[in-house]
Amino acid sequence: MPIILRCLVSLIALLASASVARSAVDPSGDREGNVLAVSCTKFLSSLGVVTFVDQGYDASAYAGPLRYLGVHNIRDGERHLAATLKLHQETGVLVDLGGPDVKGMLVAARELAAAGALLSLEGPNEPNNSPVEYEGKRGGGAGDWLPVARLQNDLYKAVKQDPVLRRYPVFDVSEGGAETNNVGMQFLIIPKGEGTLMPDGTEFADYANLHNYVIGNCRRYQDNQAWQAADPTLNSCWDGMFVEYGRTWKRGYIGYSRENLQTLPRVTTETGWDSVADPGGENVQGKILVNTYLAQFIRGWRYTFIYELKDGEGGSGHQGLFRENWTPKPAANYIHNLTSILADGSPVLAPKELGFTMSGARETVHDLLLEKSDGTFDLVVWGEQVKSTSKVTIHFDKVHSDVRLYDVTQDPEPVQKLVNVTDVPLLVSDHALIVEIR
């Protein structure tokens, strides 16, 4: 794809992200006026989870849990591709394909694309922890990062020169902020005059790629946890955009300004919460992961992948949505409820506005207005208060004859049905509620 066209595509994506962000509650107080909805299918298309078909785990065991979750994407590798293709056929999930082998990835990606199963291609996973071998040289870790940069650049060029693959996005290397020498991986495209070891104009990816785990490096549970983890400029407890693409965390190489970080196309290919080691146990894990999906989307992240589908596959922890015996944790149940309530058969090409005001919303209350193809609005209101609640009232600008209230921690059925109302009172605490206007 010519660079001018790629820039235009990126601009359109940024404008779309900006329109999503404008629908959030103003953290400084109440909100008034008409709000433009987003298609339910666009939000649902952002949800993903990490699987391990590539490492030889039984893909046939994944089908039922993935259908139950209702997520649209998985992150996996190029090996055991037949099993991955079968999983797509059984569930419809799309694949973010990663790995350090450029040639092997291209072959696998073409096969996935031919089956309608490809979502994206991703560079090497955390080369600081898993160094790569490229062109006979070792790259990453505490050593030279030039092989990592050349691998990523070659992957990007190969994808964009391929007549089949060029329409698919390329995700950057994860943990590029660990570069030990200034190869320029704090940029998607290296600007002129940056003095990096890779030349000016080197192209690495369409999307910045983060592992901004919602638990954070501070290992605590606090108000606005998911909201802050999704902040593209925050330099705090979270391994976010600033320390990967603003000023790298390893050596302090300068990348994008805070202003540019807010609009940089971005994805999260790993985030999660351990239901044993992290605060709150399984119930908090479930609530905060739903909040994470919502906060990430409204703050401009195109895709978010939770690590991981099942306990014990990516390590010895308990970050899975399902236990080792495949019984669902509350996290799986809450995500199932969310996707079931919001399920829709087709995208809304021209979403409409809904007129309402919201009173009583503290800085820990956030919202996202979605629309289904039949004209139904789903106003998702979620709280990120560790303790206490907020009394919030939705005031519509006209009477609505059929309003239904859902709680994602209960089940996919309404907890309350209202008839001919203009006001809907909510008690918002630490999880998501959905006000459906039919």
Buried (B, 14 or more C-beta within 10 A) or exposed (E): BEEEEBEEBBEEBBEBBEEBBEBBBEEEEBBBEEBBBBBBBBBBBBBBBBBBBBEEBEBEEBBEBBBBBBBBBBBBBBBBBEBBBBBBEBBEBBBBBBBBBBEBBBEBBBBBBEBEBBBBBBBBBBBBEEBBEBEEBEBBBEBBBBBBBBBBBBBBBBBBEBEEBEEBBBBBBBBBBBBBBBBBBBBBBBEEEBEBBBEEEBBBBBBBBBBBBBBBEEEEBEBBBBBBBBBBBBBEBBBBBBBBBBBBBBEEBEBBEEEBBBBBBBBBBBBBBBBEEBBBBBBBBBBBBBBBBBBBBBBBBBBBBBBBBBBBBBEEBBBBBBBEEBEBBBBBBBBBBBBBBBEBEEBBEEBEBBEBBBBBBBBBBBBBBBBBBEEBBBBBBBBBBBEEBBEBBBBBEEEBEEBBBBBBBEBBEBEEEBEEBEEBEBEBBBBBBBBBBE
